[in-house]
Amino acid sequence: MPDRSEFFDNDRMNQTNGEPAPTKMRAAQATPADPPAAAAPSPLPSPWVQRFAAQLPPGARVLDVACGSGRHLRWLAGQGYAVTGVDRDATALAPLATLAETLVADLEGEPWPLPGRRFDGIVVTNYLWRPLWPALRAALADGGMLICETFAAGHERIGRPSRPEFLLQRGELLRLCDGLRVLAYEDGFEPAPPRVVQRIAAVDEPPGAGDPMRWPLAGGPAAGAR
């Protein structure tokens, strides 16, 4: 397993007042040649996640992958979804047990912890472990939505993560979602906090299937309606 010492997930940054928590840092320490750590994400849910998760049906089963201290899990549970949060940090998960199903698991060093389980929505933010992708695709229910947002190539000029194995390459999310209906995709620079990201929302929906008006575009009269 590669050393992931410069990588951090979506919520552990929020456990230490905006600094990457020690539990996510492994063997290597930063050297003078390393770029600075990236600015901490907002403790609020990602607008990308909010925009597309709001289109899931009431009571949808949603999986929050590498959920950390629950930045998105808390919001998803507040929308009435049946949420499952998976993370390797038992301490971070403990306060979330009253809100959702939680599961302590090492997603990188152990078998997929949810064999046979399928979800109407899967959320992955600021986390990249490519060998996990087939399991995520298999866990997406028919008609289910995958919502992903994480660091991309170019971010190494700004801060950590800076190693290629932790950065999506150009168009990579589109390739990983081949066969899904892509509702939206972006690849570029976010100024606040400064970071380079890719993000996608895609649905497991066969061509020609489903209601063509089921997925409103941003700003449309039905946007955000459930």
C-alpha positions as CSV (number, residue, x, y, z in Angstrom):
1,M,0.0,0.0,0.0
2,P,1.4,3.4,-0.9
3,D,2.1,5.9,1.8
4,R,-0.7,8.3,2.0
5,S,1.0,10.8,4.4
6,E,0.1,13.9,2.4
7,F,-3.5,13.0,1.7
8,F,-6.5,13.9,3.8
9,D,-10.2,13.3,3.5
10,N,-13.2,15.5,3.4
11,D,-13.8,15.8,7.2
12,R,-10.7,15.1,9.2
13,M,-9.5,18.5,8.3
14,N,-12.4,19.9,10.2
15,Q,-11.6,18.1,13.4
16,T,-8.6,20.3,14.2
17,N,-9.7,23.8,13.4
18,G,-8.8,23.6,9.8
19,E,-5.5,21.7,10.1
20,P,-5.1,18.1,8.8
21,A,-5.6,15.8,11.8
22,P,-2.7,13.6,13.0
23,T,-4.7,10.5,12.5
24,K,-4.6,10.9,8.8
25,M,-0.9,11.6,8.6
26,R,1.2,8.4,8.4
27,A,5.0,7.8,8.3
28,A,6.4,10.6,6.2
29,Q,6.7,14.1,7.4
30,A,6.7,17.3,5.3
31,T,10.2,18.4,4.1
32,P,11.2,21.9,3.1
33,A,10.7,20.9,-0.5
34,D,7.1,19.9,0.0
35,P,4.3,22.3,-1.0
36,P,2.2,23.8,1.8
37,A,-0.9,22.0,3.0
38,A,-4.0,23.0,1.1
39,A,-6.4,25.5,2.8
40,A,-9.0,23.7,4.8
41,P,-12.4,23.1,3.2
42,S,-15.4,24.7,4.7
43,P,-17.0,22.9,7.6
44,L,-20.3,23.3,5.7
45,P,-21.4,20.6,3.2
46,S,-20.1,21.0,-0.3
47,P,-22.5,22.9,-2.5
48,W,-21.9,20.3,-5.2
49,V,-23.1,17.5,-2.8
50,Q,-26.1,19.6,-1.7
51,R,-27.1,20.4,-5.2
52,F,-27.3,16.8,-6.4
53,A,-28.1,14.9,-3.2
54,A,-31.2,17.1,-3.0
55,Q,-32.5,15.3,-6.1
56,L,-32.5,11.9,-4.4
57,P,-35.9,10.5,-3.5
58,P,-37.2,10.8,0.1
59,G,-35.7,8.2,2.4
60,A,-33.0,7.3,-0.1
61,R,-30.2,5.0,1.1
62,V,-27.0,7.0,0.9
63,L,-23.4,5.9,1.5
64,D,-20.8,8.5,2.6
65,V,-17.4,7.1,1.8
66,A,-14.5,8.1,4.1
67,C,-16.9,10.3,5.9
68,G,-14.5,11.4,8.7
69,S,-16.3,13.5,11.3
70,G,-19.4,13.7,9.2
71,R,-19.5,17.0,7.4
72,H,-21.8,15.5,4.7
73,L,-23.2,12.6,6.8
74,R,-24.8,15.1,9.2
75,W,-26.4,17.1,6.4
76,L,-27.6,14.0,4.5
77,A,-29.2,12.6,7.7
78,G,-30.9,16.0,8.2
79,Q,-32.5,15.6,4.8
80,G,-34.2,12.4,6.0
81,Y,-32.0,10.0,4.1
82,A,-31.0,6.6,5.5
83,V,-27.2,7.2,5.7
84,T,-24.4,4.8,6.1
85,G,-21.0,6.3,6.9
86,V,-17.8,4.4,6.5
87,D,-14.4,5.5,7.8
88,R,-11.3,3.9,9.4
89,D,-11.4,6.4,12.4
90,A,-13.6,5.0,15.1
91,T,-13.2,8.2,17.2
92,A,-14.5,10.3,14.4
93,L,-17.4,8.0,13.8
94,A,-18.5,7.6,17.4
95,P,-20.5,10.9,17.6
96,L,-22.3,10.0,14.4
97,A,-23.9,6.7,15.6
98,T,-27.1,8.4,16.7
99,L,-27.6,10.0,13.2
100,A,-26.7,7.1,10.9
101,E,-25.4,3.6,10.5
102,T,-21.6,3.8,10.9
103,L,-19.0,1.3,10.0
104,V,-15.3,1.3,11.0
105,A,-13.3,-0.1,8.1
106,D,-10.0,0.3,6.4
107,L,-11.1,0.9,2.8
108,E,-7.6,0.6,1.5
109,G,-6.2,-2.4,3.4
110,E,-9.3,-4.6,3.9
111,P,-12.0,-6.1,1.6
112,W,-15.0,-4.0,0.7
113,P,-17.0,-3.9,4.0
114,L,-20.5,-3.8,2.4
115,P,-20.7,-6.8,0.1
116,G,-24.1,-7.1,-1.6
117,R,-25.3,-3.7,-0.2
118,R,-26.6,-1.2,-2.8
119,F,-27.3,2.5,-2.3
120,D,-29.5,5.1,-4.0
121,G,-26.7,7.7,-3.6
122,I,-22.9,7.4,-3.0
123,V,-21.0,10.5,-1.9
124,V,-17.2,10.7,-2.1
125,T,-15.4,13.9,-1.4
126,N,-11.7,14.8,-1.0
127,Y,-10.8,11.1,-1.1
128,L,-9.2,9.0,-3.8
129,W,-8.4,5.3,-3.7
130,R,-8.6,4.0,-7.3
131,P,-8.8,0.3,-6.4
132,L,-12.1,1.0,-4.6
133,W,-13.9,2.2,-7.7
134,P,-15.3,-1.2,-8.9
135,A,-16.8,-1.7,-5.5
136,L,-18.4,1.7,-5.6
137,R,-19.9,1.1,-9.0
138,A,-21.2,-2.3,-7.9
139,A,-22.8,-0.7,-4.8
140,L,-24.8,1.8,-6.9
141,A,-28.4,0.8,-7.1
142,D,-30.3,0.9,-10.4
143,G,-31.1,4.5,-10.9
144,G,-28.7,5.5,-8.1
145,M,-26.5,8.6,-8.2
146,L,-22.8,8.9,-7.6
147,I,-21.6,12.3,-6.4
148,C,-17.8,12.7,-6.3
149,E,-15.6,15.8,-5.7
150,T,-11.9,15.6,-5.1
151,F,-8.5,17.1,-5.9
152,A,-7.2,17.0,-9.4
153,A,-4.0,17.4,-11.4
154,G,-2.8,21.0,-11.1
155,H,-3.4,21.1,-7.3
156,E,0.2,20.2,-6.7
157,R,1.1,23.9,-7.6
158,I,-1.1,25.0,-4.7
159,G,-0.5,22.6,-1.9
160,R,-1.1,19.0,-0.7
161,P,-2.0,16.5,-1.9
162,S,0.6,16.9,-4.6
163,R,1.5,13.4,-5.5
164,P,0.0,12.0,-8.7
165,E,-1.6,9.0,-7.1
166,F,-3.7,11.3,-5.0
167,L,-4.8,13.6,-7.9
168,L,-7.4,12.9,-10.6
169,Q,-6.0,13.2,-14.0
170,R,-7.7,15.1,-16.8
171,G,-11.1,13.5,-17.6
172,E,-10.5,10.7,-15.2
173,L,-13.9,10.9,-13.5
174,L,-15.6,10.8,-16.9
175,R,-13.7,7.6,-17.7
176,L,-14.5,6.1,-14.3
177,C,-18.2,6.8,-14.8
178,D,-18.3,5.4,-18.3
179,G,-21.7,3.8,-18.8
180,L,-23.4,6.1,-16.4
181,R,-25.6,9.0,-17.3
182,V,-23.5,12.1,-16.5
183,L,-25.6,14.9,-15.1
184,A,-22.8,17.3,-14.5
185,Y,-19.0,17.4,-14.6
186,E,-16.5,20.1,-13.8
187,D,-12.7,20.2,-13.8
188,G,-11.0,23.4,-12.7
189,F,-9.9,25.9,-10.1
190,E,-11.9,26.8,-7.0
191,P,-10.7,30.1,-5.4
192,A,-12.0,29.7,-1.8
193,P,-10.2,27.9,-0.5
194,P,-7.8,27.7,-3.4
195,R,-7.8,24.2,-4.9
196,V,-8.0,22.3,-8.2
197,V,-10.9,19.8,-8.2
198,Q,-12.8,17.5,-10.4
199,R,-16.4,16.7,-9.6
200,I,-19.1,14.7,-11.1
201,A,-22.7,13.6,-10.6
202,A,-23.7,10.5,-12.6
203,V,-26.7,8.2,-12.5
204,D,-26.8,4.4,-13.2
205,E,-29.6,4.8,-15.8
206,P,-29.6,2.9,-19.1
207,P,-29.9,5.0,-22.3
208,G,-33.5,5.9,-23.0
209,A,-34.7,4.9,-19.6
210,G,-36.3,7.1,-16.9
211,D,-38.1,10.4,-17.0
212,P,-36.1,13.0,-19.1
213,M,-37.3,15.7,-16.7
214,R,-36.2,13.8,-13.6
215,W,-32.9,15.6,-13.4
216,P,-33.4,19.4,-13.5
217,L,-30.5,21.7,-14.4
218,A,-29.2,24.2,-11.9
219,G,-31.5,27.2,-11.6
220,G,-34.4,25.5,-13.3
221,P,-37.9,25.7,-11.7
222,A,-37.7,22.2,-10.3
223,A,-34.0,22.4,-9.2
224,G,-33.6,21.1,-5.7
225,A,-37.2,19.7,-5.5
226,R,-37.7,16.2,-4.2
